[in-house]
Structure formats: C-alpha cells, structure tokens
Amino acid sequence: MSSALRGFTIGVTADRRSGEQISLFEGRGAACLHGPTIRTHPLRPEAEILEATEAFLAEPVDVVVLNTGIGVRGWLEAADSVLIGDQLRTALSEALLVSRGPKAHGAAVTADLEVAWNAPNATSDEVVAYLADIGVAGKRVGVQLDGAAGGTIVERLEAMGAEVVGVPVYRWSIPDDLGPAQSLVRAVCDRRVDALTFTARPAVENFVAIAESMNRRDEVVAACAEHVEVFCVGPVCAQGVLETGLGDPRFPERSRLGAMAMFVTAALSEQSSMVQVGGCDLMLKGSTVSVDGADPVSLTGRERQLLDALLVKPGVVYSKELLLRSIWGRGETDTHVVEVTVGRLRQRLGRAGVGIETVIRRGYRASAT
C-alpha cells in the first residue's frame, strides 16, 4: 500500500463508482469522507427510454451525439431488454456518430460502433461548433441526453435548423438523504478536508446548493479559496466549479477516474513542508505533523489552522482575538477556545510544543528555538 497521501483527507461527492474512487485514494494512504451530492436515476426502458428510442428509430437519423459513457451503455442495454437492440445498433452504425468525450467514445467503440469525431476537451460547445461547421440544417439529429437532460444542446441544434430527437437514459437529482453531504459541507468549512473531488457538473451545483441551504456558502467558498483543493474529472465539471465560485479547479488531461486519482495524488503529495518550531524539525503533510522524523501525529482542522496562522510570520505575536476571528469566524466570540486549542496543539507537538509561546497579555507566537 502506498503512503503518498497519508495525512490527507479527501471529500468525495460522487454516487456512481464512489467505492472505486475511495479505494484508489485509501490505497494511497488518504482518509476519505463520502458525502454524495448527486443521485443517478436510470430510467425504466418501458417508459421514457423506450418511447424516445422508438421515436429515434421511426425515421433515418443523419447524426447522433453521444454524451456520456453511462448513457451509451444504458441506452444499448435498455434497447436490448425490450428486443430492439439490433435495430438501434443498425441505426447508429448508419449515422455520423459524434462523441462529447472519451467515456462516450470508449463505450461506443466497445459496442463496435465507429465514432467519426470526438470533442478534444469534452465540452458541448465543441460539439455544437463542429456540427455548425459541417451543417445540420434540415438533418435529423439524435442526442443521447446526459443526466441534466441536455436541454441547452438540443435548443442550440434546433436553432441551427436541425430536427432533434433527444433520448433520455438517466437523470440526476439531489440525494434523498442529505446528511452525508451536509457533513461534508461542515467538514469543508472546518478545514477538516484537504481536497474535494467532483466527477459531474451537477454534483458541483448541488454541493453549492446544499451549502447555501445551510447558510454556509460563503464559508465553503472561503475554505476552497484558502485551504481545500478542488479537483474535477474533466473540463466540463471544472467549468461548473468556476461558475459557482468554488475557486480554481484542477483536472487531469484525460477525463478518467484513474487519471484523476493519479493527478490528485501527485498534486497533494507535493504539499508537504518542513519548518522549525521549538528547536525541532516539523514535517507538515495534510493534517499530520512529524517531529524530528518521528511517526506522524494527526492534528484537528482547528489545530492545523492555528499552527499555520502562527507560522505565517514566526516570532510575530498574534492576539487571541485575531486568531479567533481568522480561524473560527465571527460566529465564535469566546477566546477560551483559542486557549484550549493552543494547549492541545502543544500536546500534539510533543517536545516541539515549547515553540508555541504565550506572550502575557498579548497572545501567542511560534518560535524556531
């Protein structure tokens, strides 16, 4: 088992394949907090999928837009279940297939379907631009809709003069049980997670909506700007992070779960630092601290924040009031919590704890010696 992520806590917002994602991170030594902000609902084939597929097959289709891997696979499986899978594969093989990203492309290739063009950055804008270039006016265009229903791309293609047949395969919603997602929001606000991962744009939007319903959106935004790294599986998801104000998201070149796990590992494992406190060498990595090479000790979110604040300018005295406002926010008014946290931090640091000095009537400072 790798220890590259030991000391880091990662918040996972996905529902689908969340177990696989968590295993990838835990296998590298991370702790994970699962707070799904999205729920994927497959549609029953005898209902919406069947009706839409029959409309799709009613007349020849010139172009088909494949949006997602799960959608392509789900569409074919649903058609097979009602004995029209062969008809669907024939219709798809006779159309110009356009893929929005590598997952949809991969699913099509696995089904022995030839994709004519794949969007380089996995965005709907690229798909629309490509179809505008080749011209779709007067053509019949099928669109495998993603979980957000794909309304925008349908409207844009219709505005270009295409006859669009949308095929819904699944839909997304906010989970029925919001408890885990709300716990993740609180952990982000308290700086108890080092990173957040998103694998779908609606998961980003739902996360922000849940935070807003808890009156903690501003805290979440501040935490993501100052402490919590935001990672996305690809550019579409990352655009949602930018538009919701969650900060500057990072994503791998390849929009794959494994690639994201490797990217997160590389990014976080670089975030270790060595400082001197109380005559000792402290290795800071995520929520852990190692004193003079000893086994790492876990710090709480507040303890790590307090240590980070004192280390901004070692030797400078920070008042209790300033530390209270900067770490706990305006919702906390009792400076006693600062005193208690300082005491616990000193205990965690062991012999280096003497470097967290009390300056009578003024506050606290970190000393290298």
C-alpha positions as CSV (number, residue, x, y, z in Angstrom):
1,M,0.0,0.0,0.0
2,S,1.3,3.4,-0.9
3,S,1.6,6.2,1.7
4,A,1.8,9.1,-0.8
5,L,-1.5,10.5,0.5
6,R,-1.0,9.7,4.2
7,G,-2.2,12.6,6.3
8,F,-4.6,13.9,3.7
9,T,-8.4,13.8,3.9
10,I,-10.3,13.8,0.7
11,G,-14.0,14.6,0.3
12,V,-15.8,12.5,-2.3
13,T,-19.1,13.9,-3.8
14,A,-19.9,11.1,-6.3
15,D,-22.5,8.5,-6.1
16,R,-21.6,6.2,-9.0
17,R,-18.3,4.5,-8.7
18,S,-17.7,6.2,-5.4
19,G,-16.4,3.0,-3.9
20,E,-13.8,2.6,-6.6
21,Q,-12.7,6.2,-6.2
22,I,-12.5,5.9,-2.4
23,S,-10.5,2.7,-2.8
24,L,-8.0,4.4,-5.1
25,F,-7.4,7.2,-2.5
26,E,-7.4,5.0,0.6
27,G,-4.9,2.6,-1.2
28,R,-2.6,5.6,-1.3
29,G,-3.0,6.3,2.4
30,A,-5.7,9.0,2.4
31,A,-8.7,9.2,4.6
32,C,-11.9,9.8,2.7
33,L,-15.2,11.5,3.7
34,H,-18.0,10.4,1.4
35,G,-20.8,13.0,1.0
36,P,-22.7,12.3,-2.2
37,T,-24.3,15.4,-3.6
38,I,-25.8,13.7,-6.6
39,R,-28.1,10.7,-7.2
40,T,-28.3,9.0,-10.6
41,H,-31.6,7.5,-11.6
42,P,-31.7,5.1,-14.5
43,L,-35.0,5.4,-16.4
44,R,-37.2,2.3,-16.9
45,P,-36.8,1.0,-20.5
46,E,-40.6,0.5,-20.9
47,A,-41.2,4.2,-20.1
48,E,-39.2,7.2,-21.3
49,I,-36.2,5.3,-22.9
50,L,-38.5,3.0,-25.0
51,E,-40.7,5.9,-26.1
52,A,-37.7,8.0,-27.1
53,T,-35.9,5.2,-28.8
54,E,-38.9,4.3,-30.9
55,A,-39.2,7.9,-32.0
56,F,-35.5,7.8,-32.8
57,L,-35.9,4.7,-34.9
58,A,-39.1,6.0,-36.7
59,E,-37.0,7.6,-39.4
60,P,-33.4,7.5,-40.6
61,V,-31.0,9.6,-38.4
62,D,-28.2,11.6,-40.0
63,V,-26.1,12.5,-36.9
64,V,-26.0,11.2,-33.4
65,V,-24.4,13.0,-30.4
66,L,-23.2,10.6,-27.7
67,N,-22.8,12.5,-24.5
68,T,-21.7,10.0,-21.8
69,G,-20.3,6.6,-21.3
70,I,-23.0,5.5,-18.9
71,G,-25.6,6.9,-21.3
72,V,-24.4,5.0,-24.3
73,R,-24.2,1.7,-22.4
74,G,-27.5,2.3,-20.6
75,W,-29.2,3.1,-23.9
76,L,-28.0,-0.1,-25.6
77,E,-28.8,-2.3,-22.6
78,A,-32.3,-0.8,-22.3
79,A,-32.9,-1.4,-26.1
80,D,-31.7,-5.0,-25.7
81,S,-34.1,-5.6,-22.8
82,V,-37.1,-4.7,-25.0
83,L,-35.7,-6.5,-28.1
84,I,-34.9,-3.5,-30.2
85,G,-31.1,-3.5,-29.6
86,D,-30.2,-4.8,-33.1
87,Q,-32.4,-2.1,-34.7
88,L,-30.7,0.6,-32.6
89,R,-27.2,-0.6,-33.4
90,T,-28.0,-0.6,-37.1
91,A,-29.4,2.9,-36.9
92,L,-26.3,4.1,-35.0
93,S,-23.9,2.4,-37.4
94,E,-25.5,4.2,-40.4
95,A,-25.4,7.6,-38.7
96,L,-22.5,10.0,-38.2
97,L,-21.5,9.5,-34.6
98,V,-20.1,12.5,-32.7
99,S,-18.8,11.9,-29.2
100,R,-18.6,14.6,-26.5
101,G,-15.8,12.9,-24.6
102,P,-13.6,9.9,-24.1
103,K,-16.0,8.0,-22.0
104,A,-18.8,8.1,-24.6
105,H,-16.2,7.3,-27.3
106,G,-15.0,4.3,-25.4
107,A,-18.5,3.0,-24.8
108,A,-19.2,3.3,-28.5
109,V,-16.0,1.5,-29.5
110,T,-16.8,-1.3,-27.0
111,A,-20.1,-1.7,-28.8
112,D,-18.4,-1.9,-32.2
113,L,-19.6,1.5,-33.3
114,E,-17.4,3.8,-35.3
115,V,-17.1,7.4,-33.9
116,A,-16.5,10.0,-36.6
117,W,-15.4,12.8,-34.3
118,N,-14.5,13.2,-30.7
119,A,-14.6,16.6,-28.8
120,P,-11.0,17.3,-27.8
121,N,-11.9,18.9,-24.5
122,A,-15.1,17.0,-23.8
123,T,-17.4,20.1,-24.0
124,S,-20.8,20.6,-25.5
125,D,-19.6,23.9,-27.0
126,E,-17.1,21.9,-29.1
127,V,-19.8,19.5,-30.3
128,V,-22.1,22.4,-31.3
129,A,-19.3,24.2,-33.1
130,Y,-18.3,21.0,-35.0
131,L,-21.9,20.4,-36.1
132,A,-22.2,24.1,-37.1
133,D,-19.2,23.6,-39.3
134,I,-20.5,20.5,-41.1
135,G,-24.1,21.9,-41.2
136,V,-27.1,20.2,-39.7
137,A,-29.9,22.4,-41.1
138,G,-32.7,20.1,-42.3
139,K,-31.0,17.0,-40.9
140,R,-32.3,14.6,-38.3
141,V,-30.0,14.6,-35.2
142,G,-30.3,12.2,-32.3
143,V,-28.9,13.3,-28.9
144,Q,-28.2,10.9,-26.1
145,L,-29.1,13.2,-23.2
146,D,-27.0,13.3,-20.1
147,G,-28.4,13.3,-16.6
148,A,-29.1,17.1,-16.7
149,A,-31.4,16.4,-19.7
150,G,-29.2,18.2,-22.2
151,G,-31.7,21.0,-22.9
152,T,-29.1,23.6,-24.0
153,I,-27.5,21.5,-26.7
154,V,-30.9,20.4,-28.0
155,E,-32.1,24.1,-28.2
156,R,-28.8,25.1,-29.9
157,L,-29.1,22.4,-32.6
158,E,-32.7,23.2,-33.2
159,A,-31.8,26.9,-33.7
160,M,-29.4,25.7,-36.4
161,G,-32.3,24.1,-38.2
162,A,-31.9,20.5,-37.2
163,E,-34.7,18.2,-36.3
164,V,-33.6,16.9,-32.9
165,V,-34.6,13.7,-31.2
166,G,-33.5,13.6,-27.6
167,V,-33.1,10.2,-25.8
168,P,-33.0,10.4,-22.0
169,V,-31.3,7.4,-20.4
170,Y,-30.9,8.6,-16.8
171,R,-31.4,11.7,-14.8
172,W,-29.6,13.3,-11.8
173,S,-31.1,14.7,-8.6
174,I,-30.1,15.8,-5.1
175,P,-29.9,12.7,-2.8
176,D,-32.9,12.0,-0.7
177,D,-30.7,11.7,2.4
178,L,-28.7,15.0,2.7
179,G,-27.0,14.0,5.9
180,P,-23.7,12.8,4.4
181,A,-23.5,15.8,2.0
182,Q,-24.2,18.2,4.9
183,S,-21.5,16.6,7.0
184,L,-19.1,17.1,4.1
185,V,-20.1,20.8,3.9
186,R,-19.3,21.2,7.6
187,A,-16.0,19.4,7.2
188,V,-15.0,21.8,4.4
189,C,-16.0,24.8,6.4
190,D,-14.0,23.5,9.4
191,R,-11.0,22.7,7.1
192,R,-11.2,19.1,8.0
193,V,-10.7,18.0,4.4
194,D,-7.7,18.9,2.2
195,A,-9.4,18.2,-1.1
196,L,-12.8,17.8,-2.8
197,T,-13.4,15.7,-5.9
198,F,-16.2,16.1,-8.4
199,T,-17.0,13.8,-11.3
200,A,-20.1,15.5,-12.7
201,R,-21.0,19.2,-13.1
202,P,-24.4,18.7,-11.3
203,A,-22.6,17.4,-8.3
204,V,-20.8,20.7,-8.1
205,E,-24.0,22.7,-8.4
206,N,-25.8,20.5,-5.9
207,F,-22.9,20.8,-3.4
208,V,-23.1,24.6,-3.6
209,A,-26.9,24.5,-3.3
210,I,-26.7,22.3,-0.2
211,A,-24.2,24.6,1.4
212,E,-26.5,27.6,0.6
213,S,-29.4,25.8,2.2
214,M,-27.3,25.5,5.3
215,N,-26.4,29.2,5.1
216,R,-22.7,28.2,4.7
217,R,-22.0,29.0,1.1
218,D,-19.6,31.9,1.9
219,E,-17.7,29.7,4.3
220,V,-17.4,27.0,1.7
221,V,-16.1,29.4,-0.9
222,A,-13.6,30.9,1.6
223,A,-12.4,27.4,2.6
224,C,-11.9,26.4,-1.1
225,A,-10.0,29.6,-1.8
226,E,-7.7,29.2,1.3
227,H,-7.3,25.6,2.1
228,V,-9.3,23.0,0.3
229,E,-8.1,21.9,-3.2
230,V,-10.9,21.3,-5.7
231,F,-10.3,18.5,-8.2
232,C,-12.5,17.6,-11.2
233,V,-12.6,14.6,-13.5
234,G,-12.6,16.9,-16.6
235,P,-13.1,20.4,-18.1
236,V,-16.9,20.3,-18.1
237,C,-17.1,19.6,-14.4
238,A,-14.3,22.2,-13.8
239,Q,-16.4,24.8,-15.6
240,G,-19.1,24.3,-13.1
241,V,-16.7,24.9,-10.3
242,L,-15.6,28.2,-11.9
243,E,-19.2,29.3,-12.5
244,T,-20.3,28.5,-8.9
245,G,-17.4,30.4,-7.5
246,L,-15.7,27.5,-5.7
247,G,-12.3,28.6,-6.8
248,D,-9.7,27.4,-9.3
249,P,-10.3,23.8,-10.0
250,R,-7.7,21.3,-11.2
251,F,-8.2,18.4,-13.5
252,P,-6.1,15.8,-15.4
253,E,-5.6,15.8,-19.2
254,R,-7.6,12.6,-19.6
255,S,-11.1,12.7,-18.2
256,R,-11.0,9.3,-16.4
257,L,-11.4,8.3,-12.8
258,G,-8.0,6.6,-12.6
259,A,-6.3,9.6,-14.2
260,M,-8.0,11.9,-11.7
261,A,-6.8,9.7,-8.8
262,M,-3.2,9.9,-10.0
263,F,-3.5,13.6,-10.6
264,V,-4.8,14.2,-7.1
265,T,-2.1,12.0,-5.6
266,A,0.7,13.9,-7.5
267,A,-0.7,17.3,-6.5
268,L,-1.3,16.6,-2.8
269,S,1.9,14.6,-2.2
270,E,3.9,17.7,-3.2
271,Q,2.2,19.8,-0.5
272,S,4.5,18.9,2.4
273,S,6.7,21.4,4.2
274,M,9.5,21.4,6.7
275,V,9.6,24.1,9.4
276,Q,11.4,24.6,12.7
277,V,9.5,25.1,15.9
278,G,10.9,24.9,19.4
279,G,14.3,23.7,18.1
280,C,12.7,20.7,16.3
281,D,12.1,20.0,12.6
282,L,8.4,19.6,11.8
283,M,7.3,17.9,8.7
284,L,3.8,19.1,7.8
285,K,1.7,17.0,5.5
286,G,-2.0,17.3,5.2
287,S,-3.5,17.0,8.7
288,T,-0.4,15.3,10.2
289,V,2.8,16.6,11.7
290,S,6.1,14.6,12.2
291,V,8.5,15.9,14.8
292,D,12.2,15.2,14.1
293,G,11.3,12.3,11.9
294,A,9.1,10.5,14.4
295,D,5.8,8.9,13.4
296,P,3.2,11.4,12.1
297,V,0.6,12.7,14.6
298,S,-2.8,13.8,13.4
299,L,-4.0,17.4,14.0
300,T,-7.6,18.5,14.1
301,G,-8.6,21.1,11.5
302,R,-8.5,23.9,14.1
303,E,-5.1,22.8,15.4
304,R,-3.6,22.8,11.9
305,Q,-5.2,26.2,11.1
306,L,-3.8,27.6,14.3
307,L,-0.3,26.3,13.6
308,D,-0.5,27.6,10.0
309,A,-1.6,31.0,11.3
310,L,1.3,31.3,13.7
311,L,3.8,30.1,11.1
312,V,2.9,32.8,8.6
313,K,5.3,35.1,10.4
314,P,7.3,33.2,13.1
315,G,8.2,35.4,16.0
316,V,5.2,37.7,15.4
317,V,2.7,37.8,18.2
318,Y,-0.9,37.1,17.3
319,S,-3.7,38.2,19.7
320,K,-6.4,35.7,20.8
321,E,-9.0,38.0,19.2
322,L,-7.2,38.0,15.8
323,L,-6.8,34.2,15.9
324,L,-10.4,33.7,16.9
325,R,-11.7,35.8,14.0
326,S,-9.4,34.4,11.4
327,I,-9.9,30.8,12.3
328,W,-13.3,30.4,13.9
329,G,-15.0,33.3,12.2
330,R,-17.4,35.8,13.6
331,G,-19.8,33.1,14.9
332,E,-17.5,32.4,17.8
333,T,-16.9,35.1,20.5
334,D,-15.2,33.2,23.3
335,T,-11.4,33.4,23.2
336,H,-11.2,30.5,25.6
337,V,-11.5,28.2,22.5
338,V,-8.1,29.6,21.4
339,E,-6.5,28.8,24.7
340,V,-7.8,25.3,24.6
341,T,-6.7,24.7,21.1
342,V,-3.2,26.1,21.8
343,G,-3.0,23.6,24.7
344,R,-4.0,20.7,22.6
345,L,-1.6,21.8,19.8
346,R,1.3,21.8,22.3
347,Q,0.5,18.3,23.4
348,R,0.3,17.1,19.8
349,L,3.7,18.6,19.0
350,G,5.4,16.9,22.0
351,R,8.8,18.3,22.7
352,A,8.3,20.9,19.9
353,G,5.3,22.3,21.8
354,V,7.5,24.7,23.7
355,G,7.9,26.6,20.5
356,I,4.2,27.7,20.7
357,E,4.9,30.5,23.2
358,T,2.5,32.6,25.3
359,V,3.2,36.3,25.4
360,I,1.5,37.6,28.5
361,R,-1.4,40.0,27.8
362,R,-0.6,39.9,24.1
363,G,-1.2,36.5,22.6
364,Y,0.8,33.7,21.0
365,R,3.8,33.3,18.7
366,A,5.7,30.5,17.1
367,S,9.4,30.3,17.9
368,A,12.0,28.3,16.0
369,T,14.2,27.9,19.0
